[in-house]
């Protein structure tokens, strides 16, 4: 799960063929993302997962819209490293946990979140986010569920991203805005990369294009926080370091 947290942004995309998948993920990768959720909404999903996992072994490839244990098994066999479901299926969660596969079920009510906690989870997908109340609802749910972090997905876009990213209870933000279908169809790789870069800028609060950045922290936990937050989406070859400084 830590890899998803470091990502900050999780594109959730459905592909009609594996060629589109490799092209689109390559464009998002060029923009600075290292994670993708390929949804199981088309007949090309499994082939797309395999093609992307083979083409970009450094990418964290997951499967979304997983509705059964069988689908989870097929997705993992195809190359998925994590599983995302629109709702809470206890069978899917248990199978993933038994097989050391990260899993994020959809939960939007106190009852669902309580069930997720009882299964040993503390990160859930809040889907569809904007329909179920968006940040206002997530904030209200966080009050009684202090140990739970949320991944809002569904209805989030470039314009609304900023209101989510600076909240401690937001684990990451997911959505399809990072990879518009028309840009995939028209092979507009630059357009996809630009959207990703702008989303990362909003996520971080600054332009991540510098070749080298450094921070100081007063303990190792805080240092890890800086690396996770500000290391997100940095292009290959760039570097970020943080030094642990003694208390004043």
N, C-alpha and C positions, 0 to 999 in steps of 0.2 A: 504493500500500500504506500510505502514511502515514495516510491517512484512516481506514483500518481500525484502525490502532494507536491513533489518537486516540480511537476509539470505545470501546475497552476491552471492550465487551459487544456481541455480535452475535446477535440473535435469529434462529433458523433455524425458519421457519414454513411449513407447507403450508396452502393455502387452497382451499376448495371452490368459491368464486366471487369475483369481483373486488370485489363489495360488501363481503364480509367482510374482504377485504384492506385496502381503504381505511379501513374502520372500525377494524380492529385496529392498523394502522400509525399511524393518527391518535392512538389511545390511547397507544401506546408513545412517540410523538413528544411528547405532552403530559407524559409521565412523564420525559422528558429524553433520549431516544435519538434519534440522527440517522442510524442505519444499520439496514438489514434485509436478511436473506437469505431470499428466497422460493424454496422448494425446488421442483424440477421433478418433483414426485411426483403431481400431479393434472392433469387436463385443463384446469384453470383457471389454471395457473401463468403462462403467457405473458400472458394477459389481465390477470392480477393485477399482474404486473410493470409493464405499461403503465399501468394505472389508478393505481397508487401513484406511479409516476414523474411522471405528469401532475398528480396531486392535491397532491403534496408535492415540488416541484422542489428543495427544500433537503435532502431525504433522500438518502443514499447507498444506492441500491437495487441489490442483487446477486441472482444466481441460484445456487441450490445444487442438489446431486444432479445435476450435469451429467455425463453419461456418454459424450458423443460430441462431435466437432467440430461436427456439424450442430446439436446441441442448444445448444452455446455460441453459434453464429451466430444462431440463432433468439432466444435470450435477449438477446443484445446488441441485435439489431434491435428487440426489444420494449422496450428501455430499460435493461437491466442494465448497470451500470458495473463490475462485477467478477464473477468466476466461481469457484465452489467445487465441488470434486469429492470424492466419498467415497474415491476411490483415485487413484493416479497414472497418468494417461493421457498419454503423451508427445505424442500428436497434439493433444490439447486444450491442453496447456501451450504447445506451439510456436505454435499458431494465436493464442492469446491474446497471447503475447509479441510476435509479428510485428505484431499489430494494436493494441499498446499498451493491452491490457486486463489489469488486475490479475487474477492467478489464484492460487488456494490449493488444491493437491491434498492428498488424504489420504495420510499416510505414518505407519506405525507400526513399521517395522523399519529396522535400519541400512542394508539394501540399498536400500529405497525412498528413504530420506533421501539416500543417496549419489547415487542417480539424480536426485533433485530438485536437488541441488547441481550436478551435471554439466549440468543444463539452465539453470542460472543463478538458481535460486531459493534463498532463505534463510528463507522463512516457509512452514510446512506446517501442515495441519490434522491433529490427532491424534484419529482417529475409528475406532470409538466409544471415547471416552476411558476411561470407568470399566471397561469390559470388558477393555481392553488394558492395564490396570494403573494408570491414572490418573496422579497426580502422581509416584508412585514410579517408574513406567516412564519418564515424561518426563525426570525428573531424571537417570536412568541414561543415557538417550540424549543428553542435553545434555553429559555429560562428554566424549565423543569428538567431538561435533559442536557446538563452542563458538560457531560463527557462526550456528547455526540457532535460530529462535524458533518456538514452537508455539502453535496455537490449539486447545485441548482442547474437544471437542464430543461430546455423546452421553453421557447419564447424569449430567451436571453439573446441579445444581439450586441453589436458594437456600441450602440447608443446607451444600452442599459448596463453594460458590463461594469462600468466604473462604480456603481452603487454596491456591488457585491464584493469587490476584490480586497477591500481593506478591513474586512470583518474577521475576527479571530475564529469564528465558528464556520467559516466557509473553507472547506478543504481544497476545492478546485471548482472551476466553472466549466460546464460542458455545453456544446451546442453545434448546430450545423452552419452557423454564420461564418465559421472559419474556412469553409470550403463550399462556396455557392455552386449549385448545380449547373447554372448557366456558364460559369467560368470553366468548369470541368468539361462541359460539352464543347465549348469553344476553344479549349486548350489554352486558356489564359493563365498560364503558370505564374506570370509576374503579378497579375491581379490577386491571385490567391496568396502569394508570398507577402504582398503589401498588406493585405488584411491581417494576416498573422502577425506581421511586425507591429502594426498599429495596436492590435489587441495586446501584445506583449508590453508595448509602451504603456498602455493603460494599466495593465496588471502591475507593472513594476513602479509606475509613477515617474519614470525617467526613460530616456532613450538608451536602450541596451547595446548600442552599436560600438561602444568603446572597446578597444583592443584588450585593455587590462584594467581591472578594478580591484580595490582592496578595502577592507573594513577592519575595525578593531572591536573586540568584544571582551567582556569581563568574566565570562565563563564558557565552557565548551558547549553547553546547551544553547546559549545565545549565538555562539559562532555557527553552530549547525543551522540555527534558524536563518541567519543571514545567507548562508550558502544555499539553503533550500529556496528562499524567497527570491534572492537576487541573481542566483545562478540560472534561473528559469529561462529557457529559450536562447541561451547564448550560443552563437555560431561555433562550429568546431574550430579549434585552434585558438579561440579566445580564452581568457583565463579570469578566474575570480578567486581571490584568497581572503581569508580572514585570520587575524592573529588574536590570540587570547592574551589580554593584558592584565597585570595585577591590579587588585582593587586599590584605589587611591587612599 
